[in-house]
């Protein structure tokens, strides 16, 4: 290479004329002829300024249109929610009026007791209007008429030992008989009502309801013990006392109206979701409560008002309490709000809880309801899994009402809400913006077209002038490519006498010298290249075969692992199990584990299985799946005998193992829970039971079973052990992957460590107990390899 450089250098020194940057033959001087660069710059600057002005005008127009449409949309939403709120308030007022008509009619009779008695006796003597055949039911302990315009129920504490009505109850039946004249007529007119009823004063709370139903029988079935407790205290505690407080201090009423409403609840007789409205009745001297008139209205009437809200394509309305409990919304709306419905049980009523603050979406759970009559319009962002989407939310507070909250009477204001996709609401705005954008694009395209035409003209001019300038460079580039391809015979002919010509001369000399050096090496290089290519082809072929095999094996393991994960119980299944909180953890040592656990539920009976197949990996995982399938089928079939259940599982698994010619078997145990009892069956690791007071019990399962899959019949070895399992008791099931987990020194984690950790955390939830144990196991193992599958199941009685 040094020789080549010396040759080139000597050639340059022999040039007849020295080339300088400013000589007439220099490349720089020729390139300065391209004055078109100035023209090109001017065209680019002018075109850029024009395009910028067009885009600025487009932005200004879009902002103006957007502001106008936004204001119009908000005004529309404001008017719409005001109208819907007014309709809802009118529906409430109509219901109030109807219960007030019933209450006023009954109150008028109470204020005229002699008339009340005469009318009552006349109604009772009428074969069509009277309460026919009031009969004592010795099994239920109450009395009830067999037919009539209304059902009248007299509870056990209003009867004597022979089932006859006490004088006060008999008098109350006659005094309230006018209900049979008034209530059926009101039921057939006005708004759609589910039922109307009357309840007597606290000392004689007989109950009349129209239309006729098997009222007392239904109460016996749904509310055991109601017949021994006072009706008011059992079903509506606090209402009667609240009304009594209003007598001496009318200003204590939360809302200046006597009617009290309930929160929505499931009606015991009809099973419908209803709201009840109570009108108190006063004694003639206005010193005490004389009972109540009431009407039940299905929530469908309010729901129809809300669900008929039509905003854009998918906008909807909803009605919520001041606590955020959504009492009316369409199914699609509930899904958009991310609501979670939970049955809420109470004494006498059963409601539905769908609280906004428990929504799956943070924007809904953090939503603040209005505290005054002003309408709130806001924009929130919800991500339902397909990416964030903006929604417009509109909230309007309704007129306040008196509400019985389960213990006392408070003021309550419902909130009406709208939710609509911002994209749908502003679809017109999007169309306008798109048209403006189209016009802007057309102008810009014409500007670009003009600019391109100008650039073509300039390019043609520059190209024509620079052709001669770049001819030498093109020749050098082509020769360099040939040299790169090992064509050392290449030579370049450049007639010009500028710097490019000098480089061409130097290039020719360098190519000539490289040709001399490479001629002697070509044969050796070709021979060795051929050998390397042969070896490389063999290596590539081997790599392809290895990659194919690895992909096949990896796919099989991935499928087995996925199937194994799919059959494990989901967190939602475990969370829905009543009485017992269950937490689980499983981590296989390989891609596919050989540990088994499952939680099966059939009615009130819960069966928890745990087992350990010998070894781990694909074959053990498949055996675990077989056990899960057999156990699931048997559980669905039913049967309360744990030993018989395990015997059938063993016989099925023995035949499967025999068919697959496998040498695997497994330890397997089941724990059955029902009615605060657990029954343990099968042979596996010790079961740990921690009592609520901290006592620890270790249940040895050696005598309760036999390894599954070793023998066709293990029924002689099967046994069961039944234990109490009460509130706050904790039960642990595990595989030996936990107790035999080793640290770097080969020391096992051990049963005692697991027991100590569980006992120390037994006051916590099942999930926290499981997490604490797994955390201790991981700390014990450290960076040491996990040799066996780890499985843990924790049960805690709620």
C-alpha positions in Angstrom: 0.0 0.0 0.0 2.9 2.4 0.8 4.3 1.7 -2.7 0.9 2.6 -4.3 0.8 5.9 -2.3 4.3 6.7 -3.4 3.5 6.0 -7.1 0.4 8.3 -6.9 2.4 11.0 -5.2 5.1 11.0 -7.9 2.4 11.1 -10.6 0.9 14.2 -9.1 4.2 16.0 -9.0 4.7 15.4 -12.7 1.5 17.3 -13.7 2.3 20.1 -16.2 0.0 22.5 -14.4 -0.7 22.9 -10.6 -4.4 22.8 -9.8 -5.5 25.3 -7.1 -9.0 25.8 -5.7 -9.5 29.0 -7.6 -7.9 28.1 -11.0 -10.1 28.0 -14.1 -9.9 24.2 -14.3 -10.9 23.5 -10.7 -14.1 21.6 -9.8 -15.2 24.4 -7.4 -15.0 27.0 -10.2 -17.2 24.9 -12.5 -19.7 24.2 -9.7 -20.1 27.9 -9.0 -21.8 28.1 -12.4 -24.9 26.5 -10.9 -26.6 29.7 -9.9 -29.9 27.9 -9.9 -29.4 27.3 -6.1 -30.5 30.8 -5.4 -33.6 30.4 -7.5 -34.4 27.1 -5.7 -34.1 28.7 -2.3 -36.5 31.5 -3.3 -39.1 29.1 -4.6 -38.9 27.0 -1.4 -39.3 30.0 0.8 -42.2 31.5 -1.0 -44.0 28.2 -1.2 -43.5 27.5 2.5 -44.9 30.9 3.6 -48.0 30.3 1.4 -48.7 26.9 2.9 -48.2 28.1 6.4 -50.7 30.9 5.9 -53.3 28.5 4.5 -52.9 26.1 7.5 -53.2 29.1 9.9 -56.5 30.1 8.4 -57.7 26.5 8.6 -56.9 26.3 12.3 -58.7 29.6 13.0 -61.8 28.5 11.2 -61.8 25.1 12.9 -61.5 26.7 16.4 -64.4 29.1 15.7 -66.7 26.3 14.5 -65.6 24.0 17.4 -66.5 26.7 20.0 -69.9 27.3 18.5 -70.8 23.6 18.3 -69.5 22.9 21.8 -71.7 25.7 23.2 -74.7 24.4 21.3 -74.1 20.8 22.5 -73.8 21.8 26.1 -77.1 23.9 25.8 -78.8 20.8 24.3 -77.6 18.5 27.1 -78.6 21.1 29.8 -82.1 21.4 28.4 -82.5 17.6 27.9 -81.5 16.7 31.5 -83.7 19.5 32.9 -86.7 18.1 31.0 -86.0 14.5 32.1 -85.5 15.6 35.7 -88.8 17.5 35.6 -90.6 14.3 34.2 -89.0 12.3 37.0 -90.1 14.7 39.7 -93.6 14.8 38.2 -93.7 11.0 38.4 -92.7 11.1 42.1 -95.4 13.8 42.7 -98.0 11.7 41.0 -97.1 8.7 43.2 -97.1 11.0 46.3 -100.6 12.2 45.4 -102.0 8.7 45.0 -100.7 7.5 48.4 -101.9 10.8 49.9 -105.4 10.2 48.5 -105.4 6.8 50.2 -104.0 8.2 53.4 -106.4 11.2 53.5 -109.4 8.9 53.0 -108.3 6.6 55.8 -107.4 9.6 58.0 -110.8 11.1 57.5 -112.4 8.0 58.9 -110.0 7.9 61.8 -111.0 11.5 62.6 -114.7 10.4 62.6 -114.6 7.1 64.6 -118.3 6.5 64.7 -118.5 6.8 60.9 -115.4 4.6 60.6 -117.1 1.8 62.7 -120.4 2.0 60.7 -118.7 1.8 57.4 -116.4 -0.9 58.6 -119.2 -3.1 59.8 -121.1 -2.5 56.6 -118.1 -3.5 54.5 -117.4 -6.6 56.6 -121.1 -7.7 56.2 -121.0 -7.4 52.5 -120.3 -10.7 50.8 -118.2 -9.1 48.0 -116.4 -6.4 50.0 -115.9 -8.1 53.3 -113.0 -10.1 54.6 -114.3 -13.6 54.0 -113.4 -16.5 56.4 -110.6 -15.1 58.5 -108.9 -18.4 59.5 -106.3 -19.3 62.0 -103.2 -21.2 60.6 -101.8 -23.3 63.5 -98.6 -24.1 61.7 -97.8 -20.4 60.9 -99.4 -19.1 64.1 -101.3 -16.3 62.3 -104.8 -15.7 61.0 -105.7 -14.5 57.4 -108.8 -14.2 55.3 -109.2 -16.8 52.5 -110.5 -14.3 49.9 -111.7 -10.7 49.4 -110.7 -7.4 47.8 -107.6 -7.3 50.1 -105.6 -9.8 52.1 -105.7 -9.0 55.8 -103.0 -10.7 58.0 -103.3 -10.8 61.8 -100.0 -11.9 63.4 -99.6 -14.4 66.2 -99.1 -11.9 69.0 -102.6 -10.4 68.2 -104.3 -13.8 68.7 -105.3 -15.7 71.9 -104.2 -19.3 72.6 -107.1 -20.7 70.5 -106.2 -18.5 67.5 -109.0 -16.1 68.0 -108.5 -12.4 67.4 -107.8 -10.3 70.5 -110.4 -7.5 71.0 -108.0 -4.8 69.8 -107.1 -6.7 66.7 -110.7 -7.5 65.9 -111.6 -3.8 66.3 -108.7 -2.8 64.0 -110.0 -5.2 61.3 -113.4 -3.6 61.3 -112.1 0.0 61.6 -109.8 -0.5 58.5 -112.4 -2.4 56.4 -113.0 0.8 54.4 -109.7 0.1 52.8 -111.6 -2.5 50.7 -113.7 0.3 49.2 -110.9 2.8 48.5 -107.7 1.0 47.7 -108.9 -1.3 44.8 -110.3 1.7 43.0 -107.0 3.6 43.4 -105.1 0.6 42.2 -107.1 0.5 38.9 -106.5 4.2 38.1 -103.6 6.6 37.9 -100.0 5.4 37.6 -99.0 1.8 37.4 -98.8 0.5 41.0 -97.7 -2.9 42.2 -99.8 -3.0 45.4 -101.3 -0.7 48.1 -101.5 -1.6 51.7 -102.4 -0.4 55.2 -100.6 -1.3 58.5 -102.2 -0.6 61.8 -100.7 1.1 64.8 -97.8 -0.4 66.8 -100.0 -2.1 69.4 -102.3 -3.7 66.7 -100.3 -3.8 63.4 -102.6 -5.8 61.3 -101.8 -5.6 57.6 -104.1 -5.1 54.6 -102.8 -5.4 51.0 -104.6 -5.2 47.6 -104.6 -7.1 45.4 -105.1 -10.3 47.3 -102.0 -12.5 47.8 -100.8 -15.3 50.1 -99.1 -12.7 52.2 -98.5 -14.4 55.5 -97.3 -17.6 53.9 -94.8 -15.7 51.9 -93.5 -13.9 55.0 -93.1 -17.2 56.8 -91.0 -18.5 54.0 -88.8 -15.5 53.5 -88.6 -14.0 57.1 -88.5 -16.6 59.8 -89.4 -15.2 63.2 -91.4 -12.2 61.9 -94.6 -13.5 63.5 -93.1 -13.3 67.0 -91.7 -9.7 66.7 -93.7 -6.5 66.3 -94.3 -5.8 62.6 -92.9 -2.3 62.7 -89.7 -3.2 64.6 -89.0 -6.2 62.4 -89.6 -4.8 58.9 -89.2 -1.0 59.2 -87.3 -0.2 62.3 -87.1 3.6 63.0 -90.0 4.7 60.7 -92.7 4.6 63.4 -90.4 6.4 65.9 -89.5 9.0 63.4 -93.1 9.9 62.8 -93.8 10.1 66.5 -90.9 12.6 66.8 -92.6 14.7 64.0 -95.7 15.1 66.1 -94.1 17.2 68.8 -91.6 18.9 66.4 -92.9 19.1 62.8 -89.7 21.1 61.9 -87.7 18.0 62.5 -88.9 16.5 59.2 -85.9 16.3 56.9 -88.2 17.4 54.0 -91.4 19.3 54.6 -93.7 16.5 53.6 -95.1 13.5 55.6 -94.5 10.9 52.9 -91.4 8.7 53.4 -89.9 6.6 50.6 -87.6 3.5 50.8 -84.5 2.7 48.8 -85.2 0.2 46.0 -85.6 -3.4 47.3 -86.9 -6.8 46.2 -90.5 -7.2 47.2 -91.1 -10.3 49.3 -94.4 -11.1 47.8 -94.0 -10.3 44.1 -90.2 -10.6 43.7 -90.2 -7.2 41.8 -87.7 -4.4 42.4 -89.8 -1.7 44.0 -89.9 1.5 45.9 -92.4 1.9 48.8 -94.0 5.3 49.7 -95.4 5.5 53.3 -98.1 8.1 54.4 -98.4 8.2 58.2 -101.9 8.2 59.8 -102.4 10.1 63.0 -104.8 9.5 65.9 -107.9 11.7 66.2 -106.2 13.9 68.8 -102.9 14.0 66.8 -100.9 12.7 69.7 -99.6 9.4 68.2 -99.3 7.4 65.0 -102.4 5.4 64.0 -100.7 3.3 61.3 -99.8 4.0 57.7 -101.1 3.9 54.1 -98.6 2.8 51.5 -98.1 2.1 47.9 -95.4 0.0 46.1 -94.2 1.2 42.7 -92.0 -0.9 40.5 -88.7 0.7 39.7 -89.5 0.0 36.0 -91.5 3.2 35.8 -88.4 5.3 36.8 -86.2 3.0 34.8 -88.2 3.6 31.6 -87.8 7.4 32.0 -84.0 6.9 32.3 -83.5 4.1 29.8 -85.5 6.0 27.2 -82.9 8.7 27.1 -81.5 8.9 23.6 -78.3 10.9 23.0 -76.4 10.2 19.8 -76.1 6.5 19.1 -75.0 5.0 22.5 -75.6 7.8 25.0 -77.7 6.8 28.0 -79.2 8.0 31.3 -78.9 6.7 34.8 -80.5 7.4 38.2 -78.4 7.2 41.4 -78.8 7.9 45.1 -76.8 10.5 47.0 -74.5 7.6 48.1 -73.8 6.8 44.5 -76.0 3.6 44.3 -77.3 3.4 40.7 -80.9 2.4 41.0 -81.9 2.7 37.3 -79.8 2.2 34.2 -79.9 0.0 31.1 -77.7 -3.1 30.9 -75.5 -1.5 28.2 -75.2 1.6 30.4 -74.2 -0.4 33.4 -71.5 -2.1 31.4 -70.2 1.3 30.1 -70.2 2.6 33.7 -68.2 -0.5 34.8 -70.8 -1.2 37.6 -70.5 -4.3 39.8 -74.0 -5.5 41.0 -74.0 -7.1 44.5 -77.1 -8.4 46.3 -77.6 -6.6 49.6 -79.6 -8.4 52.2 -81.4 -6.8 55.1 -84.2 -7.6 57.6 -87.4 -7.4 55.7 -86.1 -6.1 52.4 -83.5 -7.1 49.9 -81.9 -4.3 47.8 -79.4 -4.0 44.9 -76.1 -2.3 45.4 -74.4 -0.9 42.3 -72.2 1.9 43.6 -70.4 4.3 41.3 -67.4 4.3 43.7 -67.0 0.6 43.1 -66.8 0.9 39.3 -64.0 -0.8 37.4 -63.1 2.5 35.9 -61.3 5.2 38.0 -63.0 8.1 36.2 -66.4 6.7 37.3 -65.4 5.7 40.8 -64.0 9.2 41.5 -67.1 10.9 40.0 -68.5 13.7 42.3 -72.3 14.0 42.5 -73.8 17.6 42.6 -74.5 19.1 46.0 -77.0 21.8 44.7 -79.5 22.3 41.9 -76.9 23.4 39.3 -76.3 21.1 36.4 -72.7 19.6 36.1 -71.3 19.0 32.6 -67.8 17.4 32.6 -65.6 15.3 30.4 -64.0 12.0 31.6 -61.8 9.4 30.1 -62.7 5.7 30.2 -60.5 2.8 29.0 -62.6 -0.3 28.6 -59.7 -2.3 27.0 -59.7 -0.8 23.5 -57.8 2.3 24.4 -58.9 5.5 26.2 -62.2 7.1 25.1 -63.6 10.5 26.2 -67.2 10.7 27.5 -69.4 13.7 28.4 -71.1 13.3 31.7 -74.1 15.4 32.8 -75.4 15.4 36.3 -78.6 17.0 37.7 -79.9 16.7 41.3 -83.6 16.0 41.8 -86.0 17.4 44.4 -85.3 16.0 47.9 -87.5 13.4 49.6 -87.8 11.8 53.0 -86.0 8.4 52.9 -86.0 5.5 55.4 -82.4 4.3 55.2 -83.0 1.1 57.2 -82.8 2.6 60.7 -84.0 6.2 60.6 -85.6 8.9 58.3 -83.2 11.2 56.4 -83.3 13.6 53.5 -82.4 12.1 50.2 -81.8 13.7 46.8 -81.5 11.4 43.8 -79.2 12.4 40.9 -80.1 12.1 37.2 -77.1 11.5 35.0 -76.3 11.3 31.3 -73.2 9.7 29.7 -72.4 10.0 26.0 -69.4 9.4 23.9 -67.7 12.7 23.1 -66.8 11.4 19.7 -70.4 10.6 18.9 -71.7 13.9 20.3 -69.3 15.9 18.3 -69.6 13.8 15.2 -71.0 16.9 13.3 -68.0 18.9 14.5 -65.8 16.1 13.1 -67.5 16.3 9.7 -67.0 20.1 9.6 -63.4 19.8 10.6 -62.9 17.1 8.0 -64.4 19.4 5.3 -62.1 22.2 6.3 -59.2 19.8 6.3 -60.2 18.6 2.8 -60.2 22.2 1.5 -56.9 22.9 3.2 -55.4 19.8 1.7 -56.6 20.8 -1.8 -55.0 24.2 -1.5 -51.8 22.7 -0.1 -51.7 20.1 -2.8 -52.0 22.8 -5.5 -49.2 24.8 -3.8 -47.0 21.7 -3.7 -47.8 20.9 -7.3 -46.7 24.4 -8.3 -43.6 24.0 -6.2 -42.8 20.7 -7.8 -43.1 22.1 -11.3 -40.7 24.9 -10.3 -38.3 22.4 -8.9 -38.4 20.3 -12.1 -37.6 23.3 -14.2 -34.7 24.2 -11.9 -33.5 20.6 -11.8 -33.4 20.3 -15.6 -31.4 23.5 -15.8 -28.9 22.4 -13.1 -28.7 18.9 -14.5 -27.8 20.3 -18.0 -25.0 22.4 -16.5 -23.7 19.8 -14.0 -23.6 17.0 -16.6 -20.1 17.8 -17.7 -19.0 18.5 -14.0 -20.1 15.1 -12.7 -19.1 13.0 -15.7 -15.6 12.4 -14.3 -17.0 11.6 -10.8 -19.5 9.1 -12.4 -16.6 7.3 -14.2 -14.6 7.1 -11.0 -17.7 5.7 -9.1 -18.2 3.0 -11.7 -14.5 2.1 -11.7 -14.5 1.9 -7.9 -17.5 -0.5 -7.9 -15.7 -2.7 -10.4 -12.6 -2.6 -8.2 -14.7 -3.5 -5.2 -15.9 -6.5 -7.2 -12.2 -7.6 -7.6 -12.0 -6.5 -11.2 -8.4 -5.2 -11.0 -8.1 -4.7 -14.8 -10.5 -1.7 -14.7 -9.2 1.7 -15.8 -10.9 5.1 -15.9 -10.6 7.6 -18.8 -11.2 11.2 -17.6 -10.3 13.8 -20.3 -10.6 16.8 -18.0 -7.6 18.4 -16.4 -9.1 19.4 -13.1 -9.0 17.7 -9.6 -11.2 14.8 -10.9 -8.8 14.1 -13.7 -5.9 14.0 -11.2 -7.8 11.5 -9.0 -8.5 9.4 -12.1 -4.8 9.1 -12.9 -4.0 8.2 -9.3 -6.8 5.6 -9.4 -5.4 3.9 -12.5 -2.0 3.5 -11.0 -3.4 2.1 -7.7 -5.6 -0.4 -9.6 -2.6 -1.6 -11.6 -0.5 -2.2 -8.4 -3.4 -4.0 -6.7 -3.8 -6.3 -9.7 -0.1 -7.4 -9.3 -0.6 -8.2 -5.5 -3.8 -10.2 -5.9 -3.0 -12.4 -8.9 -0.9 -14.7 -6.7 -3.5 -15.0 -4.0 -6.6 -15.8 -6.0 -6.0 -19.5 -6.4 -5.4 -20.0 -2.6 -8.4 -17.8 -1.7 -10.7 -19.7 -4.1 -9.7 -23.1 -2.6 -10.3 -22.1 1.0 -13.5 -20.2 0.1 -14.9 -23.4 -1.4 -14.1 -25.4 1.8 -15.7 -22.7 4.0 -18.8 -22.6 1.9 -19.3 -26.4 2.2 -18.8 -26.3 6.0 -21.1 -23.4 6.3 -23.9 -25.2 4.4 -23.6 -28.2 6.7 -23.8 -25.9 9.8 -26.8 -24.1 8.5 -28.7 -27.3 7.8 -27.9 -28.6 11.3 -29.2 -25.3 12.8 -32.4 -25.6 10.9 -33.1 -29.1 12.2 -32.3 -28.0 15.8 -34.6 -24.9 15.5 -37.5 -27.0 14.2 -37.2 -29.5 17.0 -36.9 -26.7 19.6 -40.0 -25.0 18.2 -42.0 -28.3 18.3 -41.1 -29.1 21.9 -41.6 -25.5 23.0 -45.1 -25.4 21.4 -46.1 -28.6 23.1 -45.0 -27.3 26.5 -46.7 -24.0 25.9 -50.0 -25.7 25.0 -49.8 -28.0 28.0 -49.0 -25.1 30.3 -51.8 -23.0 28.9 -54.3 -25.9 29.3 -53.1 -26.4 32.9 -53.6 -22.8 33.7 -57.1 -22.7 32.1 -58.5 -25.4 34.3 -57.4 -23.8 37.5 -60.1 -21.9 39.4 -60.4 -18.3 38.6 -60.2 -15.5 41.2 -63.8 -14.5 40.5 -65.0 -18.0 41.2 -63.2 -18.0 44.6 -64.4 -14.5 45.5 -68.1 -15.5 44.9 -67.9 -18.4 47.4 -69.9 -17.5 50.6 -68.7 -18.2 54.1 -65.2 -19.2 53.2 -62.4 -17.0 51.7 -60.0 -19.0 49.6 -56.6 -18.0 48.3 -54.4 -20.1 46.1 -50.8 -20.1 44.7 -49.1 -22.5 42.3 -45.7 -22.2 40.7 -44.3 -25.1 38.6 -40.6 -26.0 38.6 -40.7 -26.7 34.9 -42.9 -25.2 32.1 -45.6 -27.8 33.1 -46.1 -28.7 36.8 -47.3 -31.9 38.4 -49.1 -30.4 41.3 -52.9 -30.4 41.4 -55.4 -28.2 43.2 -59.0 -27.3 42.4 -62.0 -25.7 44.2 -65.4 -27.2 43.2 -68.8 -25.9 44.4 -72.1 -27.8 44.2 -74.8 -25.9 46.1 -73.7 -25.1 49.6 -71.0 -27.9 49.5 -67.4 -26.9 48.6 -64.8 -29.5 47.7 -61.1 -28.5 47.7 -58.7 -31.0 46.2 -54.8 -31.0 46.4 -52.3 -33.5 45.1 -48.8 -34.1 43.9 -47.9 -36.2 40.9 -44.5 -38.0 41.1 -42.0 -35.9 39.2 -43.0 -32.9 37.1 -42.9 -31.8 33.5 -45.3 -32.7 30.6 -46.3 -36.2 31.6 -47.0 -35.2 35.2 -49.0 -32.2 34.0 -51.2 -34.4 31.8 -51.9 -36.7 34.7 -52.9 -33.6 36.8 -55.4 -32.6 34.1 -56.9 -36.1 34.1 -57.5 -35.8 37.9 -59.1 -32.4 37.5 -61.5 -33.6 34.7 -62.6 -36.7 36.7 -63.1 -34.7 39.9 -65.1 -32.1 38.2 -67.4 -34.7 36.6 -68.0 -36.5 39.9 -68.7 -33.2 41.7 -71.3 -32.2 39.1 -72.9 -35.7 39.4 -73.3 -35.1 43.1 -72.8 -37.4 46.1 -71.9 -36.6 49.7 -69.6 -39.6 50.5 -65.9 -38.3 50.3 -64.5 -41.9 50.5 -66.7 -43.1 47.6 -65.7 -39.9 45.6 -61.9 -40.7 46.1 -62.4 -44.4 45.2 -64.0 -43.5 41.9 -61.2 -41.0 41.1 -58.6 -43.7 41.8 -60.2 -46.3 39.6 -60.5 -43.9 36.7 -56.9 -42.7 37.1 -55.5 -46.3 37.5 -57.1 -47.3 34.2 -55.8 -44.1 32.5 -52.2 -44.7 33.8 -52.4 -48.4 32.8 -53.5 -47.4 29.3 -50.7 -44.8 28.8 -48.1 -47.3 30.1 -46.9 -44.7 32.6 -45.1 -45.3 35.9 -46.6 -42.2 37.5 -48.9 -42.0 40.6 -49.8 -39.3 43.0 -50.8 -38.4 46.5 -54.3 -36.9 46.6 -56.6 -35.5 49.3 -59.9 -33.6 49.4 -61.4 -31.3 52.0 -65.2 -30.9 51.9 -66.8 -27.9 53.6 -70.5 -27.5 54.5 -72.3 -26.0 57.5 -69.2 -25.0 59.5 -67.7 -28.5 59.1 -64.7 -29.7 57.1 -64.2 -33.4 56.1 -60.7 -34.5 55.2 -60.2 -37.6 53.0 -57.3 -39.1 51.0 -53.5 -39.4 51.7 -51.3 -36.3 51.2 -49.2 -33.9 53.2 -50.4 -32.9 56.7 -53.3 -30.5 56.9 -52.7 -27.4 59.1 -55.7 -26.0 61.0 -55.3 -22.8 63.0 -58.2 -21.9 65.3 -59.5 -18.4 65.8 -57.9 -18.4 69.3 -54.5 -19.2 67.8 -54.4 -23.0 68.6 -52.7 -25.0 65.9 -53.8 -28.5 64.9 -51.9 -30.8 62.5 -54.0 -33.4 60.7 -52.0 -36.5 59.5 -53.6 -37.9 56.4 -51.5 -41.1 56.2 -54.4 -43.3 57.5 -57.1 -41.5 55.4 -56.1 -42.9 52.0 -53.6 -44.5 49.6 -51.5 -43.1 46.7 -53.8 -42.7 43.6 -52.9 -44.8 40.5 -50.9 -47.6 42.3 -53.7 -50.0 42.8 -57.1 -50.6 41.1 -59.0 -50.7 44.4 -57.9 -48.6 47.4 -61.3 -48.5 49.1 -60.1 -50.6 52.1 -57.5 -47.9 52.9 -59.8 -44.9 52.6 -61.1 -43.0 55.6 -62.4 -39.5 56.6 -62.0 -37.1 59.4 -64.6 -34.4 60.2 -63.6 -31.2 62.1 -65.4 -28.0 63.2 -64.5 -25.0 61.0 -65.9 -21.9 62.5 -65.5 -18.1 62.0 -61.9 -16.9 61.7 -60.5 -20.5 61.6 -57.8 -21.0 59.0 -57.0 -24.2 57.1 -53.9 -24.8 55.0 -53.3 -27.3 52.2 -49.8 -27.6 50.6 -47.5 -29.8 48.5 -44.1 -30.8 49.6 -42.6 -28.2 47.2 -43.1 -25.7 50.1 -41.8 -27.8 53.0 -38.9 -29.3 51.0 -37.8 -26.0 49.4 -34.0 -25.8 49.8 -31.7 -22.9 50.3 -28.1 -22.7 49.1 -27.0 -24.8 52.1 -29.5 -27.6 51.4 -31.7 -26.8 54.4 -35.5 -27.5 54.0 -38.0 -24.7 54.6 -40.0 -27.2 56.8 -43.5 -27.6 58.1 -42.7 -25.7 61.3 -41.7 -22.5 59.5 -44.9 -22.7 57.4 -47.0 -23.2 60.5 -45.3 -20.3 62.4 -45.8 -17.9 59.5 -49.5 -18.9 59.1 -50.2 -18.6 62.8 -48.5 -15.1 63.0 -50.7 -13.9 60.1 -53.9 -15.8 60.9 -55.7 -12.6 61.8 -55.3 -11.4 58.3 -57.2 -12.3 55.1 -56.6 -15.6 53.3 -54.8 -13.8 50.5 -52.5 -12.0 52.9 -51.7 -15.3 54.7 -50.9 -17.0 51.5 -48.7 -14.1 50.4 -46.8 -14.1 53.6 -46.0 -17.8 53.4 -44.9 -17.6 49.8 -42.8 -14.6 50.6 -41.0 -16.5 53.4 -40.5 -19.5 51.1 -39.0 -17.3 48.4 -36.7 -15.6 50.9 -35.6 -19.0 52.1 -34.8 -20.3 48.6 -33.0 -17.1 47.6 -31.2 -17.5 44.3 -31.2 -21.3 44.7 -32.9 -23.4 42.0 -36.5 -24.4 42.5 -36.5 -28.3 42.2 -40.2 -29.0 42.8 -43.6 -27.5 42.1 -45.0 -25.2 44.8 -48.7 -25.2 45.6 -50.6 -23.6 48.5 -54.3 -23.3 49.3 -55.5 -21.2 52.2 -59.1 -21.3 53.5 -60.4 -18.8 56.1 -63.9 -18.9 57.5 -65.5 -15.4 57.1 
